[in-house]
Amino acid sequence: MKKIFFLLAAYALICSCNDTKPPTITAGDSLFVRKNANTQAADSDLIAYNIAMDSMRKMDCSNPLSWYYQGAIHNLPPYDTLLKYGGMDSLCPSYKEGLKAGWATCPHMKPGLEQFHFLTWHRLYLYYLEKIVRKLSGKKDFALPYWNYNDTAGRILPAAFRDAKKFSGLYEPERSPSLMKGERIDGNGTDAIVMNVQILGKDTILVVEPTVAMKKILDTSYLWTAGDIHHFSYELEDVVHNCMHDYVGGTVAPADTSKLGDIWNRIYQQNAKAVGGALMGDIPSSAFDPIFYLHHCNIDRLWFAWETDHPSLQLTLKEFEKAGWGTKDDPIKYVFFDENGKKVEYTSFQQIYDTIRSVNYTYDYLQSKAKAVKLSEAKPLVTGVANVVGTTAPATTIDAATSIKVVNVPFSAGTNINSNTFYALEIDASFAKAPKTRMAVSLIGKTPTDKQVTDVNAYFVGWIGFFGSTHSKGAHQNGMQMSNEPLKRLITLDITDELKKQDALNKGQIKVVLQLDNPKNQPAIKINSVTIKRYEKN
């Protein structure tokens, strides 16, 4: 009898390792509804998530359904880094044998147009995690809740993630101490960012008061003015996504940064200060925190809602194909595991696109609206080739000693802004290691006359977070080795509204003001070029 049992178990294990094809989702499939985690409607889903995560934490790291394996699919530190910090990785001793299937495949911050993989890869990553949670929890209608920190009422970490007794699977002490105390994200901040006009040498600049920066970052109205899906994707990742990772990771709020040395980052086996952040504050450890998935569910919600509101600007297969598959040494991979532990690998843009365009879920407040908008039937606009209307290569550096820099960009718009035209600012930056800070970007086409700027949105373009920049050069080049080359980032921001409000199309020059928030002990950021482009929609 025992022999038969072991034979059956072995057969099941062998079957679970077989690959399976990406699913075909049909209109007849069940529609799952993702709910706001800070509402009672999500309580049963959070209970199910906790049951599943509790079970996943107990599994061996070689099991594709385990907490460690699922977190490692996103990323994890190179094995030699773990050796440097304390010997063999006790959480997964078999890691010494090499990366397992699908590990370290998150495509953050790739050059050029590859940022589309940020949207599509994470959508599928969450899709497969939901299937796993449904099976392990037994809740057949489970849908991953989202943490809506964009709503002022939701800027508090959901209670389940702070309750060690009732929600041990979701509780994680390796987060921002202030959030774990139940404090709001914006703390004691005032109601608006203060912007003062000052003189730096011969330049008039805007100085941003950083203590309430998160309030501006989390007000995602700037995303709804993006000219096309390219710039929506860039700003979604660079601003709200990056800055929330750093905030939860304890590297933003002053009350947290002073205590960072007291927080342990178990993935690195080192204190958070030494490695630059708690779990969520660093790409290789971020997905090991269960709140990661609710954060990314909210990012997916913003994309879902934006395309619902802008069907003519949606991501098309043609545009997606331009993203490319990376390089020979650092290819883009879509490798996930279904609820039975079977590997699912996507090998074409068509497979990926078909799946993300036929997802079997919606968001609570979008149920009726989403049904009325069939993105697959929409006829999106095509963005034409960008025209450079101003550029300069200042080769200037921003660091702790000089945390504010003004870059003068010659600017000749040549045409008025209309419904099919928009403008973007591109900043090419490089640095030796990823900064654990944020950079404010302001734009002056028309110099304000008052010392206090009343219309903040006329000048302030946005905050840029540098979370994930390390990964831009391939965190696991050739499987294990980190790259020693300087890191580069292309920061892209839509500035159409700012140009309109300042009536700055024909001023001949634009001043771009760059200011670091909390620059102490941060690496120098070299600004290689600043460019303004005009886009026409066909």
C-alpha positions in Angstrom: 0.0 0.0 0.0 2.8 2.4 0.9 4.5 1.6 -2.4 1.4 2.5 -4.3 1.1 5.7 -2.3 4.7 6.8 -3.0 4.3 5.9 -6.7 1.2 8.0 -6.9 2.9 10.9 -5.1 5.9 10.6 -7.5 3.6 10.7 -10.4 1.8 13.7 -9.1 5.1 15.5 -8.6 6.3 14.7 -12.1 3.0 15.9 -13.6 3.2 19.1 -11.6 6.5 19.9 -13.3 5.1 19.7 -16.8 4.8 22.9 -18.7 1.4 24.1 -19.7 0.3 26.6 -22.4 -0.9 30.1 -21.6 -4.7 30.0 -20.9 -7.4 31.1 -23.3 -9.9 33.2 -21.3 -13.4 33.3 -22.7 -16.3 35.6 -22.0 -18.1 32.7 -20.3 -15.5 32.4 -17.5 -16.3 33.7 -14.0 -15.6 37.4 -13.5 -13.7 38.0 -10.3 -14.1 41.4 -8.6 -11.0 43.0 -6.9 -12.0 45.1 -3.9 -10.6 48.0 -1.9 -8.6 46.4 1.0 -9.6 49.2 3.4 -13.3 48.3 3.1 -15.3 45.6 4.7 -16.2 44.2 1.3 -12.6 42.9 1.1 -12.5 41.2 4.5 -13.3 37.7 3.2 -10.6 38.0 0.5 -8.0 39.2 3.1 -8.9 36.2 5.3 -8.4 33.9 2.3 -5.2 35.6 1.3 -3.9 35.1 4.8 -4.7 31.4 4.8 -2.9 30.9 1.5 0.1 33.0 2.5 0.4 31.2 5.8 0.5 27.9 3.9 2.9 29.2 1.3 5.4 30.4 4.0 5.6 26.8 5.3 6.4 25.3 1.9 10.0 24.4 0.8 11.5 27.1 -1.5 11.7 24.6 -4.3 7.9 24.4 -4.5 6.7 26.8 -7.1 3.7 27.6 -4.9 5.8 28.6 -1.9 6.2 32.1 -0.5 9.9 32.1 -1.3 9.5 30.8 -4.9 6.8 33.3 -5.7 8.7 36.2 -4.3 11.9 35.1 -6.2 10.0 35.1 -9.5 10.0 38.8 -9.2 13.6 39.1 -8.0 16.0 38.1 -5.3 19.6 39.1 -4.4 22.4 37.3 -6.3 23.7 34.4 -4.4 27.2 35.9 -4.0 25.5 39.0 -2.4 23.9 36.7 0.2 27.3 35.1 0.9 28.8 38.5 1.5 26.1 39.4 4.0 26.1 36.3 6.1 26.8 33.0 4.4 24.4 30.6 2.7 20.8 31.8 2.3 19.1 29.8 5.1 15.7 30.6 3.7 16.5 28.6 0.6 19.7 26.4 0.8 19.1 25.0 -2.7 19.6 28.4 -4.1 23.3 27.6 -4.2 22.5 25.3 -7.1 21.5 28.2 -9.2 18.4 30.2 -10.2 15.2 28.1 -10.5 12.8 28.4 -13.4 11.2 31.8 -13.6 13.3 33.4 -10.9 14.5 37.1 -11.2 12.4 37.8 -14.3 10.7 41.1 -13.4 11.4 43.6 -16.3 11.7 46.9 -14.4 13.2 50.1 -15.9 14.4 48.7 -19.2 15.7 51.2 -21.8 13.6 52.6 -24.6 10.0 51.4 -25.0 10.5 48.2 -23.0 8.6 49.8 -20.0 5.4 48.2 -21.4 6.7 45.0 -19.9 6.3 46.6 -16.5 2.5 46.8 -17.1 2.0 43.4 -18.8 4.4 41.3 -16.8 3.0 42.4 -13.5 -0.6 41.9 -14.6 0.2 38.2 -15.4 2.2 37.8 -12.2 -0.8 38.8 -10.1 -3.1 36.7 -12.3 -1.3 33.5 -11.5 -0.9 34.4 -7.8 -4.7 34.8 -7.6 -5.2 31.3 -9.0 -2.7 29.9 -6.4 -4.5 31.7 -3.5 -7.9 30.4 -4.7 -6.7 26.8 -4.5 -4.8 27.1 -1.2 -7.5 29.0 0.6 -10.4 27.2 -0.8 -12.2 30.5 -1.7 -13.2 29.9 -5.2 -14.2 33.5 -5.9 -11.1 35.0 -4.4 -9.9 38.2 -6.0 -6.8 40.1 -4.9 -7.7 43.2 -3.0 -6.0 46.5 -3.9 -4.5 49.1 -1.5 -6.0 52.4 -2.7 -3.5 54.9 -1.2 -4.5 57.3 -4.0 -7.7 58.0 -2.1 -7.0 60.2 0.9 -9.1 57.9 3.1 -7.0 54.9 2.1 -3.6 56.3 3.0 -3.2 53.9 5.9 -1.8 50.4 5.7 -4.8 48.0 5.8 -5.3 46.7 9.3 -4.8 43.0 8.4 -1.2 43.7 7.5 -0.5 45.1 11.0 -2.2 42.3 13.0 0.4 39.6 13.9 -2.1 37.4 15.8 -5.0 37.2 13.4 -3.1 37.6 10.1 0.3 36.0 10.6 0.5 35.2 6.9 0.3 38.9 6.0 2.1 40.4 8.9 5.6 41.6 8.2 7.7 43.6 10.7 10.1 44.5 7.9 8.2 47.6 6.8 8.0 51.3 7.5 7.6 51.6 11.4 5.2 54.5 11.0 2.9 52.6 8.7 3.0 49.6 11.0 1.8 51.8 13.8 -1.3 52.7 11.8 -0.1 56.2 11.0 -1.2 57.8 7.7 1.2 58.2 4.8 1.2 62.0 4.8 1.7 62.2 8.6 1.5 65.8 9.8 1.9 67.3 6.4 -0.1 70.4 5.4 -2.7 70.5 2.6 -0.4 71.4 -0.3 3.1 71.5 -1.5 4.7 74.9 -0.8 6.6 76.3 -3.8 8.7 79.4 -3.3 10.4 81.5 -5.9 14.1 82.0 -5.2 17.2 83.2 -6.9 20.0 80.8 -7.5 22.8 82.8 -9.1 21.2 84.4 -12.1 18.3 81.9 -12.3 14.8 82.2 -10.9 13.8 78.8 -9.6 11.1 77.0 -7.7 11.9 75.3 -4.4 9.7 72.4 -3.5 8.9 71.7 0.2 9.5 68.0 0.4 7.7 67.2 3.7 4.4 66.7 2.0 5.6 65.4 -1.3 3.7 62.1 -1.0 0.4 64.0 -1.1 1.3 65.2 -4.6 2.7 61.9 -5.7 -0.4 60.0 -4.7 -2.8 62.4 -6.4 -2.7 60.6 -9.7 -4.6 63.2 -11.7 -1.3 63.8 -13.6 -1.7 60.3 -15.1 -5.0 61.2 -16.6 -3.4 64.0 -18.6 -0.7 61.7 -20.1 -0.6 62.2 -23.9 -0.3 58.5 -24.7 0.3 55.0 -23.2 4.1 55.4 -23.4 4.1 58.4 -21.1 1.3 57.0 -18.9 3.5 53.9 -18.3 6.6 55.9 -17.6 5.0 58.2 -15.1 3.0 55.4 -13.4 6.2 53.5 -12.8 8.6 56.4 -12.0 6.3 58.3 -9.7 3.6 56.6 -7.7 4.9 53.0 -8.1 8.5 53.8 -7.2 7.8 56.2 -4.4 5.4 53.9 -2.7 7.9 51.1 -2.8 10.4 53.3 -1.0 7.9 54.6 1.5 6.8 51.2 2.6 10.4 50.2 2.6 11.2 52.8 5.2 13.4 55.1 3.2 11.1 58.2 2.8 9.3 59.3 6.0 11.8 61.0 8.4 10.3 59.1 11.3 11.2 55.9 9.5 14.7 56.6 8.1 16.2 57.2 11.5 15.1 53.7 12.6 16.1 51.9 9.4 19.1 50.3 11.1 16.7 48.6 13.5 14.8 46.8 10.8 16.0 43.4 9.6 15.8 42.5 5.9 15.7 38.7 6.1 16.1 38.2 2.4 19.6 39.9 2.5 20.1 38.6 6.1 21.2 42.1 7.0 19.7 45.3 8.6 17.7 47.4 6.2 20.0 50.4 6.5 22.9 48.4 5.3 21.1 47.2 2.2 19.2 50.4 1.5 15.7 49.5 2.7 13.3 47.1 4.3 11.7 44.4 2.1 9.6 46.7 -0.1 12.4 49.2 -0.4 14.6 47.1 -2.7 13.7 45.2 -5.8 15.4 41.9 -4.9 13.5 41.7 -1.7 10.2 43.5 -2.4 7.9 40.7 -3.5 8.6 38.7 -0.3 6.3 41.2 1.5 2.6 40.2 1.0 1.7 43.9 0.7 3.7 44.0 -2.5 0.8 42.3 -4.4 -1.8 44.7 -3.1 0.5 47.6 -4.1 0.8 46.2 -7.6 -2.9 45.4 -7.7 -3.5 49.1 -7.2 -1.0 49.9 -10.0 -2.9 47.5 -12.3 -6.1 49.2 -11.2 -4.8 52.6 -12.3 -3.9 51.1 -15.7 -7.2 49.4 -16.0 -9.1 52.6 -15.1 -7.0 54.8 -17.4 -7.6 52.6 -20.4 -11.3 52.4 -19.6 -11.4 56.2 -19.6 -9.1 56.5 -22.6 -9.8 53.6 -25.0 -8.3 55.5 -27.9 -5.0 55.6 -26.0 -4.8 52.0 -25.0 -1.7 49.8 -25.4 -2.0 48.1 -28.9 -0.3 44.9 -30.0 1.7 46.9 -32.5 3.1 49.3 -29.9 3.7 46.4 -27.4 5.8 44.5 -30.0 8.2 47.5 -30.2 9.2 46.8 -26.6 11.4 43.9 -27.7 12.5 40.9 -25.8 15.6 42.5 -24.2 19.1 41.3 -25.1 20.8 38.0 -25.5 22.4 38.3 -22.1 19.4 39.8 -20.4 16.2 38.6 -22.1 12.7 39.4 -21.0 11.0 36.2 -19.7 7.4 35.5 -18.9 7.5 32.3 -16.8 4.8 31.7 -14.1 3.2 28.8 -12.4 -0.4 27.9 -12.2 -2.3 26.7 -9.1 -1.1 23.1 -9.7 2.5 24.1 -9.9 2.7 23.7 -13.6 5.1 26.1 -15.4 3.4 28.5 -17.9 5.7 30.3 -20.3 4.7 32.9 -22.8 6.8 32.9 -25.9 5.2 35.6 -28.1 3.8 39.1 -27.8 0.5 37.8 -29.2 0.1 35.3 -26.4 0.8 37.9 -23.8 -1.5 40.5 -25.4 -4.4 38.1 -25.9 -4.3 37.2 -22.2 -4.0 40.8 -20.8 -6.8 41.8 -23.1 -9.2 39.0 -21.9 -8.6 39.1 -18.1 -11.3 37.6 -16.1 -11.5 40.2 -13.4 -12.6 43.8 -12.9 -12.5 46.3 -10.0 -15.4 46.9 -7.7 -16.2 50.5 -8.7 -15.6 49.8 -12.4 -17.9 46.8 -12.9 -20.6 48.6 -14.9 -18.3 51.0 -16.6 -15.9 48.3 -17.8 -18.7 46.3 -19.4 -19.5 49.3 -21.6 -16.0 49.7 -22.8 -14.6 46.8 -24.9 -10.9 47.7 -25.3 -10.4 44.9 -27.8 -12.9 46.6 -30.1 -11.6 50.2 -29.7 -9.6 51.9 -32.4 -6.7 53.6 -30.7 -4.8 56.5 -32.0 -1.3 56.0 -33.2 1.4 58.3 -31.8 3.7 59.5 -34.6 7.5 60.1 -34.5 8.5 62.6 -31.9 10.1 65.9 -33.0 12.9 67.3 -30.8 12.0 71.0 -30.1 14.7 71.6 -27.5 17.7 69.8 -26.1 20.9 70.4 -24.2 23.7 68.3 -22.7 24.6 70.1 -19.5 26.8 67.3 -18.0 25.9 68.7 -14.6 25.7 66.8 -11.4 23.3 66.9 -8.5 24.6 65.7 -5.1 24.4 66.4 -1.4 26.5 69.6 -1.8 24.4 71.0 -4.6 21.0 69.5 -4.3 19.3 72.0 -6.7 20.3 72.5 -10.3 18.8 74.6 -13.1 19.1 73.4 -16.7 18.3 76.0 -19.4 16.8 74.3 -22.5 16.4 76.2 -25.8 12.8 75.7 -26.8 11.1 76.3 -30.1 7.6 74.8 -30.1 6.8 75.8 -33.7 3.1 75.1 -33.3 0.3 75.6 -30.9 -1.0 72.7 -28.7 -4.1 71.0 -30.0 -6.0 67.9 -29.2 -3.6 65.7 -31.2 -0.4 67.3 -29.9 1.5 66.9 -26.6 4.9 67.6 -25.2 7.3 65.5 -23.1 10.4 66.2 -21.1 13.1 63.6 -21.2 16.0 63.6 -18.7 18.9 61.2 -19.3 20.5 60.6 -15.9 23.2 58.2 -14.6 24.7 57.3 -11.3 27.0 54.7 -9.7 24.3 53.2 -7.5 20.5 53.6 -7.2 19.7 56.7 -5.1 17.3 56.2 -2.2 15.7 59.5 -2.5 13.4 61.4 -4.9 13.9 64.2 -7.4 11.5 67.0 -7.9 11.1 68.3 -11.4 9.7 71.8 -12.0 9.5 73.7 -15.3 9.6 77.5 -15.8 8.7 78.9 -19.2 7.1 82.0 -17.8 8.8 83.4 -14.6 6.4 83.9 -11.8 6.3 87.4 -10.3 5.3 86.5 -6.8 7.4 84.9 -4.1 4.7 82.4 -3.5 3.3 80.3 -6.3 -0.4 79.9 -6.0 -1.0 77.6 -9.0 1.3 74.7 -8.1 0.3 72.6 -11.1 1.4 75.3 -13.5 5.1 74.8 -12.6 5.5 71.5 -10.7 5.9 68.5 -13.1 6.4 65.7 -10.7 8.5 63.7 -8.2 10.7 60.9 -9.6 11.5 57.9 -7.5 14.6 55.8 -8.3 13.4 52.5 -6.9 14.4 49.8 -9.3 17.2 51.6 -11.0 19.7 48.9 -10.0 17.7 46.4 -12.0 17.9 48.5 -15.1 21.3 46.9 -15.9 20.2 43.4 -15.2 20.3 42.3 -11.6 21.3 38.8 -12.6 23.4 39.2 -15.7 24.3 35.7 -17.0 22.2 34.2 -14.2 24.1 35.4 -11.2 26.5 38.4 -11.6 25.6 42.0 -11.0 26.8 44.6 -13.6 29.4 47.1 -12.6 28.5 49.6 -15.3 27.1 53.0 -14.4 23.3 52.9 -14.1 21.3 54.9 -16.5 17.7 56.2 -16.3 15.6 57.9 -18.9 13.0 60.0 -17.1 10.0 60.9 -19.2 7.3 63.3 -18.1 4.4 64.8 -20.0 4.6 68.6 -19.7 1.8 69.7 -22.0 -0.4 71.1 -19.2 2.5 73.0 -17.6 3.3 74.7 -21.0 -0.4 75.5 -21.5 -0.8 77.1 -18.1 2.3 79.2 -18.4 1.6 80.2 -22.0 5.2 79.1 -22.6 5.1 77.7 -26.1 7.0 80.6 -27.7 9.4 81.8 -24.9 12.5 80.5 -26.6 13.8 78.9 -23.5 12.6 76.6 -20.7 14.2 76.3 -17.3 14.1 72.8 -15.9 14.7 72.8 -12.1 15.9 69.6 -10.5 15.9 69.2 -6.7 16.8 66.3 -4.6 14.7 65.4 -1.5 16.9 64.5 1.5 20.2 64.2 -0.5 22.4 63.4 2.5 24.5 60.2 1.9 23.1 59.8 -1.6 25.1 59.1 -4.7 25.7 61.9 -7.2 23.3 62.0 -10.1 24.8 63.1 -13.4 22.4 64.8 -15.8 23.6 63.9 -19.3 20.9 65.6 -21.3 17.6 67.3 -21.1 15.3 67.2 -24.1 11.8 68.4 -25.0 9.9 66.6 -27.7 6.6 67.3 -29.5 4.4 64.3 -30.3 1.6 64.2 -32.9 -1.2 61.6 -32.8 -2.3 60.2 -36.1 
